[in-house]
Every structure is written in structure tokens, then in C-alpha cells.
Amino acid sequence: MDKNILGLDSFKYNVTRISLFLAIIITFVFFVLRLLDIIPRPSLATLNTTSLLFFLIAMYVCLLKCKNKLYTIQLVTYFVIITFITLQTVIAKYNVFLPVWVDFTILTAYITTNKKIAIIISVYSLFALFFIKLFNLYNIDAFSFMTLIMSLVAFSILGFLISLQLDKYAKETLEQSKKLEKLALIDELTQIFNRRAFFKIAQKLLMQAKREEKTLTLIMMDIDHFKKINDTYGHKAGDIVLKSFVSEIQKIIRQNDLFARIGGEEFVLLLYDTSEKDVDAIVDKILNAIRNMHISINENTMIQITVSLGIYIIQSYNEDNIQQALINADKALYVAKKTGRNKAVYY
């Protein structure tokens, strides 16, 4: 799942940046309070605080310059913070704020990183606390120790649930985004590309053909006397005809050919690097297939249709805009309709 599309990575980046900034503020406050002797300052504790402060500032600067290394910065930062808090717990036993910082760090890790990294950080934190207790490095009673452990576990579970919810939201948003994208590029009735999608894709194909010195063939199609079908049988019958027409064309064309509906009964087919002989074969197949169609409108009504084609072979080195090519194909289509319909005319 591409979370960049959803802005989830951007959200995690911003939360990481805010968290790092808060960590810098907290560490700076610790540093100042130690200097003022408001918090007693064992030399090692002061050294740890000073080192962490410089480390966090370095990570913050790195984060601003290296967004592509987000998870690496997060992983290193959280491990260093947990290690610092563990050392402070041993050295400065009276800092009640430290357990709260552990919980905050764990929760932030789940929100800003992926679940695997966060679980590793949780396990590391639990291991560090049990290590302290096992070797009696921190003189704490059993009740307080269990409260600390339960708090860490609770915040790990809370963070995990938040992470799951973020992933669920990301998945739902991605699906919604895909639906909206499809609605923007796909014709609702026929389920092929619409006019907007055609110009977007065709222009890219034209530039590709120009680079590779290939030719493109543009075939404009117009269902003959379509208005008469609507007037005689109704718009529902017209919809059936359009869908049947599209289905028949799709049986003939290749999978990589660009087929789109650009108007009511107007369609366009773009063939990439196709010889004139092959174009003639495809055109003949289209004309014959449409002539031989029998479209059931209702139980008692069966109709037949024909199609007129306007064909323009694009020499890509002479063309820069697909719009002009479409105009040329449309001129050929106009001639086909004016000279009897049910035929193909080359520009």
C-alpha cells in the first residue's frame, strides 16, 4: 500500500518532528535544572543529559534535511532515548518524571514508526527495566515496579491499537482515492477510458513514440444514425447499443491499444507502432464485426448498427500535440459520414 499517496508518511514525519522538538525542550529543561542544582546533578547524569541534548538536536537537523531516512532516524532516536531514560533511572533515582517519559516515548514510537520497530522498542524497554530490577540497580519496591511495567505494557497496547487504526484509515483512504481516480478517468456507462483519460495517456504515448521514432494510428469512430436509435427506441436502448458496441470492439483490439469514449456516440482508438497492413486488417475487422452485430433491445426488438471511421496515421516526429491529430482524424470521419457512412476514410 502506498501510504505516501494518503499523506500518512507526511503525518508520521510531522509527528516525529514535533516529538523530537518536545524531547529537546524536555532535555534542555533537565539540563538547566541540573545546572541550577534544582535537580541534584551527579556528574554522570549531567553528562548523559548534555549528550542527549546534542544528539536530539543533531537528529532534528538530520530529519529536516533527510526525509527519506525517516525510519532510520526514528529507530536510532527512540533507542537512544530509552537507553538515556534507563541510565537516568539508575543514576538519579528520584526523577519521577522518567517513567512518564518512557510511556510517552513508547506511544510516540507506535504512532510514528511501523509496528515492527515499535514492538522491538517496547521489548527493549521492558528488558531494560527487568535488567535494572534483576541486578537491584534501582531501589524500588515491587508494587512500584509492577506499576511501571503495567504502565509500559498499557501504553504499548494503546500505541499498537492506534497504529492499527492508522493503517485501517490509510487503507480505506487509499481505496476511496482509487475509486475517485477511476471515476475521473473511466466512462461510467461503458467502463472504458473517457475523454480526459484519453488526452492524458495519448499525449504521453505521443512523446514516447517521438523518442522511439515510432508511428501512431488514430481511429475516430462514430456510430451511424445513433440519434435515430435514441429517438425511436429511447435512451435506455441507446445505452445498450453503446455497451454492445464497446464490447465488440474490445474483442478485436489488442490489450495495449488505447480505446476511449470521447463523446456521446464517438469513440477513439490509438494504435502504437502498427503497420499500415495491420491497421487495414483491424479496420476491416471493426467494420465487419459491427455490421454483423445483432443487438437485443428487448424481447421483441433486435437491431443492427454500422459505424463510420476516420483514420489518421501520426508521424510522431511531425506532431507535438495529440489534439491536432484528433482534429485530422475527425476530418476524415466527417468525409466518411458525408459519403455514405459504414466505411473508413484515411486522412
Secondary structure, DSSP 4 states (H G I P E B T S, - for coil): --HHHHTHHHHHHHHHHHHHHHHHHHHHHHHHHHHTTSS---HHHHHHHHHHHHHHHHHHHHHHH-GGGHHHHHHHHHHHHHHHHHHHHHH-TT-THHHHHHHHHHHHHHHHS-HHHHHHHHHHHHHHHHHHHHTT-S---HHHHHHHHHHHHHHHHHHHHHHHHHHHHHHHHHHHHHHHHHHHHB-TTT-SB-HHHHHHHHHHHHHHHHHHT-EEEEEEEEETTHHHHHHHH-HHHHHHHHHHHHHHHHHHS-TTSEEEE-SSSEEEEEEES--HHHHHHHHHHHHHHHHT--EEEETTEEE---EEEEEEEEEGGG-S-HHHHHHHHHHHHHHHHHTTSSSEEE-
